Amino acid sequence: MKLRIRGNSVRLRVSQSELEQIVGQGFAGDRVQFGGAATLSYCVEVVPDEPLAADFADGEIRLRVPRRRVRSWAQPGEVSIRGEQPLADGAALKILIEKDFSCLAPRKGEDETDLFPNPRAETG
């Protein structure tokens, strides 16, 4: 699982096995360990009927995704789930969760065995 944060946006990219976990178990996550006990965790959690939302507490970013959207996203033609969460100051947090595709050109040192096949890759 890859995390990207920029301004008022949070984006997660998930591999094939992580999507299988999200669909089958309702949860998948990862973490970054810093020195000492400092850890940043991030996860996707499937919820019954709540809106797409993000929370941050106790060093964890938690993206909550409605079950119906996860079912749709799991289909081969669906790439992402996106939405905006209104904030108290009138701004919005942009949320994007997407399938992680393999690169078109190989990258040295990158293990892409669990990534989704890139739809732009030439077949043939």
C-alpha positions in Angstrom: 0.0 0.0 0.0 1.4 3.4 -1.0 0.4 6.6 0.7 0.6 10.1 -0.8 -0.3 13.2 1.0 -0.3 16.7 -0.6 -2.2 19.7 0.7 -5.7 18.8 1.6 -5.6 15.4 -0.2 -4.8 11.9 0.7 -4.3 9.1 -1.8 -3.7 5.4 -1.3 -2.7 2.9 -4.0 -3.4 -0.8 -3.3 -2.0 -3.9 -4.7 -4.0 -6.9 -5.9 -3.6 -8.8 -2.6 -4.5 -5.7 -0.6 -7.7 -5.3 -2.6 -8.5 -8.9 -1.9 -8.0 -8.2 1.8 -10.2 -5.2 1.7 -13.0 -7.1 -0.1 -12.7 -10.3 1.9 -11.7 -9.1 5.4 -13.0 -5.5 5.3 -9.6 -4.1 6.2 -6.0 -3.6 4.9 -3.2 -1.4 6.2 0.5 -0.6 6.4 2.8 1.5 8.5 6.0 3.5 8.5 8.3 3.2 11.5 10.4 6.1 12.5 12.9 6.2 15.3 11.8 5.1 18.8 8.2 4.4 19.1 7.0 6.8 16.4 4.9 5.1 13.8 2.5 6.4 11.1 -0.1 3.8 10.2 -2.6 4.0 7.4 -5.5 1.8 6.4 -8.7 1.2 4.4 -11.7 0.0 6.4 -14.9 -1.1 4.9 -18.0 0.3 6.6 -21.7 -0.6 6.0 -23.4 2.7 5.0 -21.3 5.6 6.1 -20.0 8.1 3.5 -16.4 7.9 2.2 -14.4 9.6 5.0 -10.9 9.9 6.4 -9.8 10.2 10.1 -6.5 10.9 11.7 -5.9 9.9 15.4 -3.1 8.4 17.4 -0.7 8.3 14.5 -3.2 6.5 12.1 -4.8 7.6 8.9 -8.0 5.6 8.5 -10.0 5.8 5.2 -13.5 4.5 5.7 -15.2 3.2 2.5 -18.8 2.1 2.1 -19.2 -1.6 1.2 -21.2 -0.9 -1.9 -18.4 1.3 -3.3 -15.8 -1.4 -2.5 -17.9 -4.1 -4.4 -18.0 -1.8 -7.5 -14.3 -0.9 -7.2 -13.3 -4.6 -7.1 -14.6 -5.1 -10.7 -11.9 -5.2 -13.4 -12.9 -2.0 -15.1 -13.0 0.2 -12.0 -9.8 1.9 -11.1 -10.5 4.2 -8.1 -12.8 5.4 -5.4 -12.8 9.2 -4.9 -14.6 11.8 -3.0 -14.4 14.9 -0.8 -14.9 15.2 2.9 -16.2 18.6 4.0 -14.1 20.2 6.7 -15.2 22.6 9.5 -13.6 25.7 7.9 -15.4 25.3 4.6 -12.5 23.5 2.9 -12.6 19.9 1.8 -10.3 16.9 2.1 -9.9 15.1 -1.2 -9.8 11.3 -0.9 -8.5 8.9 -3.6 -8.1 5.2 -3.3 -6.9 3.5 -6.4 -5.5 0.2 -7.8 -1.8 0.3 -8.1 -0.7 -0.5 -11.7 2.6 -1.8 -12.8 4.8 0.8 -14.5 5.1 0.9 -18.3 8.9 0.9 -18.1 10.6 -1.3 -15.5 12.1 0.4 -12.5 15.3 -1.0 -10.9 14.7 -2.4 -7.5 10.9 -2.3 -7.7 8.9 -5.4 -7.0 5.7 -5.1 -9.1 4.6 -8.8 -9.0 1.5 -8.0 -6.9 0.5 -4.9 -8.8 -2.4 -4.7 -11.3 -1.5 -5.1 -15.0 -1.2 -1.7 -16.6 -4.1 -1.2 -19.0 -1.8 0.9 -21.2 0.8 -1.8 -21.6 1.0 -3.2 -25.1 -0.3 -6.7 -25.4 0.4 -9.0 -28.1 
